[in-house]
Every structure is written in C-alpha cells, then in structure tokens.
Amino acid sequence: MTAGIRLRSSTTVLNYKLPFSFAPSFSFITPNPGVELSSSSTQPMNRTLLQKFLKENCKSGNFTLTEALLFFDYMIRTRPTPPISSFNILFSALAKKKHYDSVVLLYKRLNSTGGFVLDLFSLNILINCCCNMRRISEGFAIFGKILRMGFSPDAVTLNPLIKGLCMEGRVLEAAKLFRKIAVFDCRPDVISCGTLINGLCRTGNMNLALKVFEEMVNGNDVFGGMCQPSIVVYNTIINGLCKNGFAEKAKELFLKMKGSGINPDVVAYNSLIDGLCKEGFVDKAKELFLDMKSRNINPDVVTYNSLIHGLCYVGDGDEAKSLFIRMLDEGVQPNVVTVSVMIDELCKKGKIDEATVLLEMMIERRVNPDIITYNSLLYGFCLVGKMDDAKKLFVSMTSKGCRPNVYSYSILINGYCKNEKVEEAMSLYREMVSEGIQPTIITYSTLLAGLFQASKMGDVQKLLDEMKVNKVVHNSWTYGILIDGLCKNGYHSEALELFYNLKSCKFELNIKIINCLIDRLYKVGRSETAWELFHSLPEYSLTPDMVTYSIMINGLCKARQLEKAYDMLLDMDKMGCAPDVVTFDTIMRGFLKNNDMQKVVKLLHKMAERNVMPNADTFSIVIELLVKDEKYRENLNLLPSFAVKHMTSMHPLSTIWPKQ
C-alpha cells in the first residue's frame, strides 16, 4: 500500500505519493544471516578512552570491527549514556568501512534499549547502509519515518536512495525521485547529479544524462541555481558518451571542461581516447595522447591499450607494434589486455611465430595469459594450417589454468573444417557436448559448412536434427550456408524450396542469401529462375549490391545474354553501385567471345571515364582484341588512355602494345 504524505510549508500544501510503505519502528530492518555482534572483553573502558576512540580512531578509520563493538557495548551500558551524536560518529565510521550489516544491527540494538531519539543524521546513515546493501525498500521505509518525525530531508538523505535505485537497475525511478526533490524543499548537490548521471549512462539513457548535466550547468527549478559539475561528473558523462558511441559529443564536453577551468585527468583522457579509437578516429586519439603528455599527464596501461587496440582496428599493426615497444621503453608494464591485443593482431596477419615469442615474453614478465589470449593463438595456428600445434595448445590450456570455452572449441572446429578435416571437427564437437559446453549457432553453422564441403549429407541432416532438439535458432548466416551447401551438392530444388519457405514464414532475408542462390542457379543453367529471383528483390525490400550485379553479369555472359548483361552494367550506375574492373572484364570477355569488338572498345572507354584501372585480365582482353581485329592493330589511337598511378601523365593502352 502506498503511503500519502502531506508536507506543509508557509505558502502551500504539497501532496506527494511515496513509492514505499514504512513501519513506525525498526522491526523491518533484518540483519543478514551469520552476522554476530555479541562481544566481551576484559579490557577496562572509561570515557577518556571512548572520547579518544571517537575523535581519533573513528576519524582516521584506524580501528577494527571488534574494537567498534566493544566501544558500542560500553556506550549503551555506561551512565549517563552518551548522546546520539556519539553513536552517529561510531556508525558513520563503520559505514565508511562498509560494515553496513553491523551498522543496521547496532541501530536495532540501540533502538531496543529505549530512551534514544534518532536524529536526521542517524537516519541518513541508516538509509545509506540499507541502500548499499541493496535493500532499497527498507531505505525508503526509513525515509518515510524521517517525514513522519517532521525532519526535512536533505541531499544526504536522498543521494543513497537515488544510488540504491540505480544499483537495482531502476534508473528511471531514480530520475523521477530526483525530479521530486524540490517537493521536500531540498536541492540536489553534485553527488546527487553524479550518481544519477552515472546510472543513466550505464543503462544507455544518454539523452536524459545530458539533460541532467545541462541543467546542472545552466540551473532550473530543481537546482534553483547552477551546480558546477566536478571532475568526477565530467569523467562519468564523457565515459558514458564514449561507451554509447558518441565520442564526438564527448570531445565537446571535454573541451568545455577545459574551458571551465577544470583540468582533465588521466581518467578523462583515457575515456575519450578509448571512445575515439572504437569509432575509428584514431588520428584524433593520437592527438589527445600527445596533448596529455604535453600537460605532464603520464599515459598508463589503459591509455596504451586503447591506442594499440585502435591502431589494430584500423589495420595499422606496424604502428601498434611501435607503440607497444615505446610503452615498454617508458616503463609502463603491459597487462594481459595489452599482450592479448598484440597477439590477436599478429595472429590475424598469420605471424604466428611472432605471436608465440610475445606469449613467452608475457609469461616471463609474470603476465598470465587468459582465455582471450589462448583463443587468439588458436585462431592464428588454424589460419596458417598448423592444426597439430593448435591441438597441442588446446590440450595444454586446462593444465595452464585456462579451461577451453565455447569460443575455443568453435575456433578449432572451424580450423578443422577449413583444412578439410571434418571428422576431427565432429569429434571435437562431441567432446564439447560431453564436457557440458553448449555449442552456439556459430559452432553449428561452421560444422554445417564443413559437412557440406565434404558432401556428408547424412551427417548434415543429423546435425540439423540435433539443432532442433537443442532449440538452436537458425540465423541468416546459417540459412545462407544451407542454401549454398544444398546447391553445391546438387540439391537445387531443395534449396529453392527452403528459400520460398523462408519467404512464406516472413523470415528477414538478406542480400547474401539471395546472392548465393542466384549464383548457384546460374552455375547449373537455370538462368531464367535466377533472372526472376533478381527482379523479385523489391518484394523483400532488398537492394542489389556489387556482388549481386557481378553474379548477374557473369551469369548472363555465360548464358550468352550479352545485351542483358550490358543493360545490367548501365543499371549498376543508375543505382549508384559503381562497377569494378572484374565486372568490366567479365562483360568485355563475353563480347569478345561473341566477336563484338565495338562493344569491347566502348566498354574500355567507359572504364577510362570512370578511372577504373585495368588489370592483367584487361590487358589480356586487349591483346585478343588486337589479334582478332586488324583495324585496331593499325590504329591504336582508337583505344582509350588510362591514368597510371604514381605518374602524372595519361598513358594510352596503345603505348603498351607495339605495332606489328
């Protein structure tokens, strides 16, 4: 039942519905099981020791829980009893040391003795403890008691409630409470704002987070006046923006922070550098890196990790390697993330030997590799076909404290399939199931591709049945593999049937699935079906891409439907899908076989107009053209000129072929 509270002020009566129920006593506060607070001691106690403990030990935090309990026992037994302010000092010190359970139980003992009237400070401490223990409902119940006792809650009262709601994922409720603070004649402080902004950022509510931030700076009815954001608040929202893909907006706030006289720290730089790198703005991240060094802010391992990862992401592995060496030279100790990123980059480029050396160096520096490191190495061995080495590493992982996970198994299974060792892949699949590791759709799709490649259609059906039993939902990639595999193994009708079933089930098809089907239909001579399928793309709200047009033109040329292929080339231009040299070569080869030399030359001129550079196949076509047609042999100026890279002049094809 929701309690309705009426708050009277000198000018108005405010009505506000509180999102909780509360009890008149502390009976609702229950300690966690296993917490024991009974204590006994032979050490003599006196008020002098108590005052010293409260003023010195509690302030510095230099005490144990046992000592605090001893002094509490003395305080409730001695006469006259110390004032509630003394108990508040003790409870506040315990709360700072995160002994929340103990504080709650001590409050309950204090309340049971009678004769103590808790003040606002006491109740604020209790709310803070309950909220940090994720017992937010009890926190709100105490809040209700504060209102019933006639106290005016302040920001210290409400901040833990906002934090507690955020900790429970109830961020929008926290935002509503924040907006209602004015009802209690209370103004949020920088902690209130920072707590709410952090919660909003963590749940991706960036628009609301920015709104709260702007209200802090500009002031409104909630704030009354401006509430200058601290470095912590700036760091929170900059980090939130970067993690949610708004690095440019984060950079604006970063510059605004600098302009307001707040000097950014390494946390602010790290957040922004990481955000820029993840969005591909590595050059801007490097500028920030130089800027922080010029301000004598030393980059740490987090800074280097972000930049190294960013450089690898944009394909600049050499600079990433140089930065890694520079990091070592400057005495910054790499961690497992640093080395894992570098190993992953080396493995993706097939430099498995370098990756292995780096792993050994990592272990020498007492940086223990994790599952991500091992999975990268597994991928590297598989990529270069060293399946025996991959298997050895896989087997050794458990003894090194890294039990293979689903990605480890999937990587090795993929390696076996790519290296045409499908039996080993299936054996590994059985092993992972027996180990209680649930295969993913990626694992199943990889196995299906391997089985299709090996033409093991019976095993394909068995695996599909297992997927159905395990309730694994197919995705677009899986259906693409099924359609391609069926076609490659001669089951064209079944592939078409599957496609039309997907259509009738309103499955969201993608262009890759249709490209695969069109390609196979042309290869088995079903050009009319392929043509119809291409023209049905608008029904699926799909637009042909470069691959689609290339498949169509290649198929039409092989079917000797050259005029259709030529029209398709013109259609590509209209659709804003510029043909590449392979597309031109394909259609020129078709016209050449059909002895239509004028069309070949016309297409060569179109290539030159679009600055499409010829390749070896283009030159081969030109040679055949010159051999077949004497007119062009005698007048090479009829052929177009192409801008050759790294040269300033235009070079005609005629200058390449000497006259006979």
RAKA-V894505 format. One record per helix or strand of 3 or more residues. SS is the DSSP state (alpha for helix, beta for strand). FROM is the first residue (numbers start at 0). LEN is the number of residues. Records with the same first field share a line. If there is no record, write none. Layout:
SS=FROM-LEN, FROM-LEN
This chain:
beta=3-5, 12-5, 640-3, 649-3
alpha=46-14, 64-13, 83-13, 99-14, 119-13, 135-13, 154-13, 170-9, 180-4, 189-13, 205-13, 230-13, 246-13, 265-13, 281-13, 300-13, 316-13, 335-13, 351-13, 370-13, 386-10, 397-3, 405-13, 421-13, 440-13, 456-13, 475-13, 491-13, 510-13, 526-9, 536-4, 545-13, 561-13, 580-13, 596-13, 615-13, 629-5, 635-3, 652-3
